[in-house]
Amino acid sequence: MDYINRNVSINLKNIRKSKKMSLDVVSEQTGVSKSMLGQIERGESNPTVAILGKIVSGLRVSFNDLVCMPKEEIYIVKKESLEPSKESTDQYSVYTYFPYEEDRNFEIYMIEIKPGGVYTTGSHGEKTCEYINVIKGELTLEIDEKKYVIKSGDAVRFNTDKDHVYINDTNELLSFNAVFYWK
């Protein structure tokens, strides 16, 4: 399940409970079947924009109320529940843990690069900075044709206003967390 589906799942259930509504009542008000609503709440369905439109109209909530990150004190993201937001099946996978939100100026990703894999990314714009913590393996980071080696347990920070390349020159999976920060 990607982060938007997860958000919709949690938010729909929270909205329904805050309005003290059963799935039957929500179904009547939205025109979406009870079984489909249950699947959405359990994270088993990927609702279309049309279905989301029926839900926000019937519940009289904004689209953002449904898709934005839930306002919970504790929000746990389990890797096994995520689908890669970007991937090249024989090179790398990028998992979005905490996407951009208007009231927060950072994003958090987990990136895995297969042995011998390369992930090239462009500039993230002016006044952006990236923080990387290598969890497993060894990252070779290339910026302006200079290479930097960051080993497991080490971290690096750099401005991301230019192209950069993540390289796994080893024979084991490389895994690291990346935090993108807008100054």
N, C-alpha and C positions, 0 to 999 in steps of 0.2 A: 504494500500500500504506500503510495507517495504521500508527501506531507499535506497536500491540499485535501486528498481524500480523508486522511486522518483528522485534519481540522474539521471537515464537514461532519464526520462521524461523531466526534466529541461535541461539537457545537450544536448539532441537531438534537442530540440527546439532552444537553444542558438546557437548550431553549424550551424543548418540550416539557421537561420536568419543572422548569421555572414557571411555566404557564399552567402547570398541573393538568397536562393533557395526556390522554392515552394515545397509543398508535392509531386506534380506531378514529378518534376525534381528529387527529392530525391528517389522517387519510381523507376524511370527509371535507376538511377545510382546504386541502391542497389539491385533491384530485389525483394524488399519488397513492398507489396501492399500499396496504398495510405491510404486505410481505416485502415490497421494495424499500419502504421506510425502515423496516427492521434490518434488512441487509445493509443499508447505508449506515445505520447506527452501529452495526457490528463490524463495519469496515470490509464487508464482503462484496460491495458493489461499487462500481465507478459511475456515479450518476452523470447523466448528460447535462448540458447547460439548460436545456428545456426543463428537465426535472428540477434542477436547482431553482429555476425561475418560478415554477409552480410552488415550490416549498416557501421561498421568500415572500411570494405574493400571498399565499394562504396563511402564513404565520405572521404576516405584516412585520417582517424584519428586513434589514438591509442585506444585500449580497455579502458585504464585508463581515457582517455578524456571523455568517455561515462559513466563510472560507478563511478568515484570518485566524492566526494562532489563538487558541483558547486562552482566556484570562484565568489561568489556574495558578495557585501558589507553587505547585510542583508539577512539572510537565516532563514526563520521561519519554524519551525516544529510544526505541529498541531497534538495533540495526536490522534484525531479521524481519521487521515489519516494513522496511524501506525498500523501494525499488530504485535503481540508479537514476539520477536526474540527467546524467550524461554518461555515455559509455561507448567504448570500442571493444567489442567482445574479446579480441585477442590482445588488447593493450592495457586498458584501464577502466575503472568504474568510479563515478563521483556520486556520493550520497549526501543529500541535503538534510542536515539535522535541524538547523534553525535558519530559515530563509529571511530575507530582508523584510522588515516592517517599518512603517513610517516613524514609529516612536523609538526605534532602535537603529543605531548606525553601524551594525555589524551583521555578518552572516557566518554560520559555522558549517563546515563540510568535513566529511571523511573521504579520503581518496585512497584507492588501492590501485597499484600499478603492478602488472604481472612481470615476471622475470624478463628482462630485455625490453620492456615496454617503455613507451615515450608518450607523454601528454603535453602538447604544446598549447599554450593559452596566450591570448593577446593582452593588451593593457586593460586594466579595470577602471581606467580614467584617472584624471588628476586628483590629487589629494586622497589617494587610496593607499592602504598599507596592508600587507599580509603577514600573518603570524603562522608559522608551521611548527608542529611538534611531531617528530617521527616516533611512531609507536612500535613499528616492526620493520626491520630491514635497513636499507641505506639509500637515502635520496641524493641524487646528483641534481643540483639546481643550476640551470644555465640562464644567466642574465647578461646581456651585452657581450656575448661570446666568451664570458668568463664562467668557469664552473666552480661550484662550491659543493662540498660533500658534507651532508648532515646525517649523522648516525643515529641509531635507535636510542631514544632517551634524550637526544639533543633537540634544540629548537633554533629557529632563525626568524628574523623580522626583516622585511624589505619593502620599499615603495613599489607599487605595482602599476606605475604609470607607463610601463613599457612592456614589450613582449617578454615572456619567460617560458622556460621549458622544464618540466619535471621528468627525470630520467631514472630508470631502475637498471643499473648496470650489473646487478647481481643475479644469482640463480634462485632467489627466494622472493616471495611476495613482499612488496613494499606497502606499508600502510601508514598514513599520517593524517592528522587533523589540520585543517586550514581555517583560519579565522580571517575574514576580510573586513577591514575597518575603514570607514569613511571619516576623514578628519573634518 
